[in-house]
Amino acid sequence: MVLFGSIINGLTIIVGALLGKLLNRIPEGIKGTVMQAIGLAVVVLGLQMGLKSEDFLTVIISLVIGAAIGEVLALDEKLNETGLWLEKKIGKEAGETSISQGFVTATLIFVIGAMGIIGALDSGIRGNHEVLLTKAIIDGVTALILTTTLGIGVIFSAVPVILYQGTIALFATQINRFVPEEWMDAFIVEMTAAGGIMILAIGLNLLGLTKVRVANLLPSLFVVGFIITIQYLF
């Protein structure tokens, strides 16, 4: 089922938010340790994906070029600015209720990031939901923690998460109809490796060890496709 990972992701957000509403006084120590455990798990997942590359030079070149493009376009900065604008705009119009604040903040956290895009592509192309299921666990715990501070509005962020990731997954299923199998196999391997490095960066960020602007690395996925296409044609 192509949408399995996306649906589970949405459900874990709902469950996390409901639990957060019931457990509104979680000690800070527990919150910190749980997030560290998740960060370590994400690091391991990223390493596993990154080591699957059969042409690591392609991955390195893609990351370098993609990072340059992302920095020039200031993707991370623009996404953050958009998030702040939405939060202020919707919060103001809604009288700054906890529902609007929780919904906007949680949606931005769950939707913006490489993990959702990579996971949805993996679900659509290979039918592999591992990345989205890992993201589901992270989002569920994050939803629980956010709800304890921002209120039940966090629960409504499950809707855009399912729609966003589900659309990408459904679109990805059509790719196999238009491209050669050899090209697709090479792209999947190197895209997985490049995405794994981004997921590794997300894990390190969760651990507080780095502040990698992961959004600025997203163009690398398109660069991988371009390089693989050139290699296939020539």
KOLVOPA-450812 format. One line per field, with one value per residue (C-alpha): residue in one letter; y, x, z; residue number from 1. Coordinates in nm, 2 decimals, always signed. Each point is the difference from the previous one (the first is absolute). Layout:
code = A|...
v = Y|...
u = X|...
w = Z|...
pos = NUM|...
//
This chain:
code = M|V|L|F|G|S|I|I|N|G|L|T|I|I|V|G|A|L|L|G|K|L|L|N|R|I|P|E|G|I|K|G|T|V|M|Q|A|I|G|L|A|V|V|V|L|G|L|Q|M|G|L|K|S|E|D|F|L|T|V|I|I|S|L|V|I|G|A|A|I|G|E|V|L|A|L|D|E|K|L|N|E|T|G|L|W|L|E|K|K|I|G|K|E|A|G|E|T|S|I|S|Q|G|F|V|T|A|T|L|I|F|V|I|G|A|M|G|I|I|G|A|L|D|S|G|I|R|G|N|H|E|V|L|L|T|K|A|I|I|D|G|V|T|A|L|I|L|T|T|T|L|G|I|G|V|I|F|S|A|V|P|V|I|L|Y|Q|G|T|I|A|L|F|A|T|Q|I|N|R|F|V|P|E|E|W|M|D|A|F|I|V|E|M|T|A|A|G|G|I|M|I|L|A|I|G|L|N|L|L|G|L|T|K|V|R|V|A|N|L|L|P|S|L|F|V|V|G|F|I|I|T|I|Q|Y|L|F
v = +0.00|+0.32|+0.22|-0.23|+0.20|+0.34|-0.12|-0.15|+0.32|+0.20|-0.25|+0.02|+0.38|-0.04|-0.26|+0.21|+0.31|-0.18|-0.15|+0.34|+0.15|-0.27|+0.03|+0.37|+0.00|-0.21|+0.06|+0.18|-0.28|-0.26|+0.23|+0.05|-0.37|-0.11|+0.25|-0.11|-0.37|+0.10|+0.20|-0.30|-0.22|+0.25|+0.02|-0.38|+0.00|+0.27|-0.19|-0.32|+0.19|+0.20|-0.31|-0.15|+0.22|-0.18|+0.32|+0.22|+0.26|+0.07|+0.05|+0.24|+0.21|+0.01|+0.11|+0.27|+0.14|-0.04|+0.18|+0.29|+0.03|-0.02|+0.27|+0.23|-0.05|+0.03|-0.28|-0.06|+0.37|+0.05|-0.30|+0.14|+0.34|-0.14|-0.20|+0.31|+0.20|-0.27|-0.04|+0.37|+0.05|-0.29|+0.05|+0.37|-0.07|-0.27|+0.21|-0.20|-0.30|-0.30|-0.20|+0.21|+0.03|-0.37|-0.09|+0.24|-0.08|-0.37|+0.00|+0.19|-0.24|-0.32|+0.12|+0.19|-0.22|-0.26|-0.30|+0.04|+0.04|-0.28|-0.23|+0.07|-0.06|-0.32|-0.11|+0.08|-0.13|-0.31|-0.06|+0.04|+0.18|-0.02|+0.37|+0.12|-0.25|+0.13|+0.36|-0.11|-0.10|+0.33|+0.21|-0.19|+0.07|+0.36|+0.04|-0.12|+0.24|+0.29|-0.06|+0.03|+0.36|+0.12|-0.18|-0.24|+0.20|-0.21|-0.29|+0.17|+0.00|-0.36|+0.10|+0.20|-0.26|-0.28|+0.21|+0.13|-0.33|-0.20|+0.22|-0.04|-0.38|-0.03|+0.21|-0.21|-0.32|+0.14|+0.06|-0.37|+0.03|+0.26|-0.08|-0.30|-0.26|+0.03|+0.38|-0.04|-0.26|+0.22|+0.31|-0.18|-0.12|+0.34|+0.19|-0.22|+0.06|+0.38|+0.00|-0.22|+0.26|+0.27|-0.23|-0.04|+0.38|+0.01|-0.25|+0.20|+0.31|-0.18|-0.09|+0.36|-0.08|+0.20|+0.26|-0.12|+0.19|-0.31|+0.18|+0.15|-0.35|-0.10|+0.11|-0.29|-0.25|+0.17|+0.03|-0.38|-0.05|+0.23|-0.17|-0.35|+0.11|+0.13|-0.33|-0.20|+0.19|+0.01
u = +0.00|+0.16|-0.16|+0.07|+0.30|-0.18|-0.31|+0.19|+0.19|-0.32|-0.14|+0.30|-0.03|-0.36|+0.08|+0.30|-0.21|-0.28|+0.26|+0.16|-0.34|-0.04|+0.37|+0.04|+0.27|+0.29|+0.33|+0.26|+0.25|-0.22|-0.07|+0.38|+0.09|-0.27|+0.10|+0.36|-0.10|-0.19|+0.29|+0.23|-0.24|-0.02|+0.38|+0.02|-0.27|+0.18|+0.33|-0.17|-0.15|+0.32|+0.21|-0.22|+0.16|+0.17|+0.16|+0.08|+0.16|-0.34|-0.14|+0.28|-0.03|-0.38|+0.02|+0.26|-0.19|-0.34|+0.13|+0.13|-0.34|-0.18|+0.22|-0.04|-0.38|+0.01|-0.26|+0.05|-0.03|-0.30|-0.18|+0.06|-0.12|-0.31|-0.06|+0.03|-0.23|-0.26|+0.02|-0.04|-0.27|-0.22|+0.06|-0.10|-0.31|-0.11|+0.05|+0.32|-0.19|+0.20|-0.17|+0.13|+0.34|+0.03|-0.13|+0.24|+0.31|-0.05|-0.08|+0.32|+0.21|-0.15|-0.03|+0.32|+0.30|+0.18|-0.13|-0.36|+0.10|+0.26|-0.24|-0.29|+0.21|+0.13|-0.36|-0.11|+0.30|+0.10|-0.29|+0.24|-0.16|+0.29|+0.09|-0.36|-0.06|+0.31|-0.12|-0.34|+0.16|+0.19|-0.31|-0.22|+0.24|+0.05|-0.38|-0.03|+0.26|-0.14|-0.36|+0.12|+0.10|-0.21|-0.33|-0.22|+0.04|+0.30|-0.23|-0.13|+0.35|-0.06|-0.21|+0.26|+0.26|-0.21|-0.10|+0.36|+0.18|-0.27|+0.00|+0.37|-0.02|-0.29|+0.20|+0.31|-0.20|-0.04|+0.37|+0.07|-0.23|+0.21|+0.37|+0.22|+0.04|+0.38|-0.02|-0.25|+0.20|+0.31|-0.20|-0.16|+0.33|+0.18|-0.31|-0.03|+0.36|-0.02|-0.33|+0.16|+0.27|-0.27|-0.18|+0.33|+0.01|-0.35|+0.10|+0.31|-0.22|-0.25|+0.30|+0.10|+0.35|-0.04|-0.22|+0.00|-0.24|-0.14|-0.26|+0.29|+0.12|-0.33|+0.10|+0.26|-0.28|-0.07|+0.37|+0.03|-0.26|+0.18|+0.33|-0.15|-0.17|+0.33|+0.17|-0.28|+0.00|+0.37
w = +0.00|-0.12|+0.26|+0.29|+0.13|-0.03|+0.17|+0.29|+0.03|+0.03|+0.25|+0.23|+0.01|+0.11|+0.26|+0.12|+0.03|+0.20|+0.24|+0.03|+0.10|+0.27|+0.12|+0.01|+0.26|-0.14|+0.19|-0.21|+0.07|-0.17|-0.30|-0.05|+0.03|-0.23|-0.27|+0.04|-0.05|-0.32|-0.12|+0.04|-0.19|-0.28|-0.03|-0.03|-0.27|-0.19|+0.01|-0.13|-0.29|-0.08|-0.02|-0.27|-0.27|-0.29|-0.13|+0.29|-0.22|-0.15|+0.35|+0.10|-0.31|+0.03|+0.36|-0.07|-0.30|+0.17|+0.32|-0.22|-0.17|+0.33|+0.16|-0.31|+0.02|+0.38|+0.02|+0.37|+0.08|-0.22|+0.15|+0.35|-0.10|-0.16|+0.32|+0.22|-0.23|+0.00|+0.37|+0.06|-0.27|+0.09|+0.37|-0.02|-0.21|+0.24|+0.30|+0.08|+0.14|+0.10|-0.28|-0.28|+0.15|+0.06|-0.35|-0.18|+0.20|-0.02|-0.37|-0.07|+0.20|-0.15|-0.36|-0.06|-0.02|-0.21|+0.18|-0.12|-0.37|+0.00|+0.19|-0.23|-0.31|+0.15|+0.07|-0.36|-0.19|+0.20|+0.23|+0.29|+0.29|+0.24|-0.01|+0.04|+0.29|+0.17|-0.06|+0.14|+0.33|+0.01|-0.08|+0.25|+0.29|-0.12|-0.02|+0.35|+0.13|-0.21|+0.13|+0.36|-0.08|-0.30|+0.05|-0.20|-0.32|-0.08|-0.08|-0.32|-0.15|-0.09|-0.30|-0.19|+0.08|-0.16|-0.30|-0.06|+0.03|-0.16|-0.31|-0.04|+0.04|-0.25|-0.25|+0.05|-0.10|-0.35|-0.06|-0.08|-0.31|-0.17|+0.08|-0.08|+0.28|+0.00|+0.05|+0.27|+0.19|-0.01|+0.11|+0.29|+0.14|-0.02|+0.10|+0.31|+0.08|-0.03|+0.19|+0.27|+0.06|+0.04|+0.25|+0.18|+0.03|+0.13|+0.27|+0.10|+0.02|+0.22|+0.23|+0.01|-0.14|-0.32|-0.16|-0.36|-0.23|-0.14|-0.22|-0.19|-0.10|-0.16|-0.35|+0.02|-0.08|-0.33|-0.07|+0.05|-0.26|-0.25|+0.05|-0.03|-0.32|-0.15|+0.09|-0.15|-0.33|-0.05
pos = 1|2|3|4|5|6|7|8|9|10|11|12|13|14|15|16|17|18|19|20|21|22|23|24|25|26|27|28|29|30|31|32|33|34|35|36|37|38|39|40|41|42|43|44|45|46|47|48|49|50|51|52|53|54|55|56|57|58|59|60|61|62|63|64|65|66|67|68|69|70|71|72|73|74|75|76|77|78|79|80|81|82|83|84|85|86|87|88|89|90|91|92|93|94|95|96|97|98|99|100|101|102|103|104|105|106|107|108|109|110|111|112|113|114|115|116|117|118|119|120|121|122|123|124|125|126|127|128|129|130|131|132|133|134|135|136|137|138|139|140|141|142|143|144|145|146|147|148|149|150|151|152|153|154|155|156|157|158|159|160|161|162|163|164|165|166|167|168|169|170|171|172|173|174|175|176|177|178|179|180|181|182|183|184|185|186|187|188|189|190|191|192|193|194|195|196|197|198|199|200|201|202|203|204|205|206|207|208|209|210|211|212|213|214|215|216|217|218|219|220|221|222|223|224|225|226|227|228|229|230|231|232|233|234
//
